[in-house]
């Protein structure tokens, strides 16, 4: 499969129509149709259900679309890195982060680095820690801002100066909202929305001790924004980090920390044995100095 043909395929998948896709790609409709048919013949599968007005992806087509997006993105990123292997600090740096206290620090790092090197462009993706680590492993993201723990055999990391505090996101009119903090006994008789990350679940197990088995989990959420929606709709009380609540706290929702404190360190991660462009290497050096200076 050629990168060019994958781009053709993605254009048709996006437009849902051969004619519109051909116009976007600036090629003729017969040429595009022929390339798609050759791709289907090469793979031995049908990628589209061809209707009179719209082309719809088959299940196999959906799978190829996801993989093609990764392949094309990686190819374009590689071209940029190769073209920026001189000592000119410019080009693109791809970051990924979740909603944490460290995200604010990431924003400051970007601002200050661009003041020194204005020709650098940052592309920022969002997701939970597992999504970010997978994207780094696949070469789709350069650096990630996540919370511990991580697989240190695959990743290099810098421990940041922020600690993320765990607690409960709840309705502001909940009886527990009158408390300044919540203890293990407060969690036993309420419906809980757990975090999806296994490592964090294990951390909560250690914090709860023998009472963990008494907890009533009614849902699991990968993102704090989704957890907030569940809380708003009276599904339960969400286990989240405080830094993830800045965009969801309102008159209807509030956050209360756990006591004794349950905290997690924020870290910057990147792939081990990765050969980076000069620009990305300079950004890693910049972050390292900022952290050493307590910033």
C-alpha positions, 0 to 999 in steps of 0.5 A: 500500500502506498502512502499516496493511495492511503491518502486517496482512501481517506479522502473518499472516507471523509467526503463519502463521495468519489466526485467530491473527493476527486475535487479535493485531491485535484485528480480525475474521478476515473483515476480515483475510482481505479486507485480504490478498486486496485486497493480493494483488489490488493487487500481482497476485501470490500472497503465501501458499501457503494450507494447511489449518493454516498459511500459508506465504510464497511467494518474492514474499511473502518479498520483500515481508516484508523490504521491509515490515519496513523500511517499517514500521520507518522509518514508526514511526521517523519518527513518533518523530522528529517527536513529539520535535522539541522540546528534550526529550531523550527518545525512541529512538536506533537504533545499529548496530555490529559486534564491535570494540574500539569497541563497548566505547566505544559501550557507555560512551557509551550509559551516560554519555549515559543518566546525563544523559538517562535518558528516552532509549532506545537500540536496538542492531543488529548487523552488519558495516560494509556492512550498517550503511552500507546500513541508515543509507542506508535510514534504518533506523539513526541512527548506526553504529560501523564500521571504515574505509574508508567512502563519505565522499560519503554519510556524515558521520563522527567518527574515534574514538581506537581502532585495530583490530588485524588478525591471525589467529584459530586453534586454540590447539594450532596450531603458529603459536600458539607465536608472538607475532605472524605475518609474511607468510611464515607465512600462505602455506602455511595455509588462510585464511578471508578477510573478506568486505569488499572494502576489507579484502581490498585492505588485506591485499593491500597488506600482503602485497605480491607474496606475496598471490597465494600465499595459499590462501583456503578460505572467506569469512566476513562475521561473526567469530562465523561465522569462529570456528565455521569455525576450531573445525571445522578449516576454516582460520585466520581473518583478523579484528580483535582486538576481534572475538575477545573473545567467542570466545577460549577454551582452544580458540582464540587470536589472534595479531597480524600484523607489521608491524602492520596496523590500521584506524581505528574511526569513528562514521558517520551519513547526510549531509544528514539532519535529526535529532531534537534527541535524536539531535543531542545524542548526536552532540554528546556523542560529538564532545566525548568523542572530542575529550577523548580518550575 
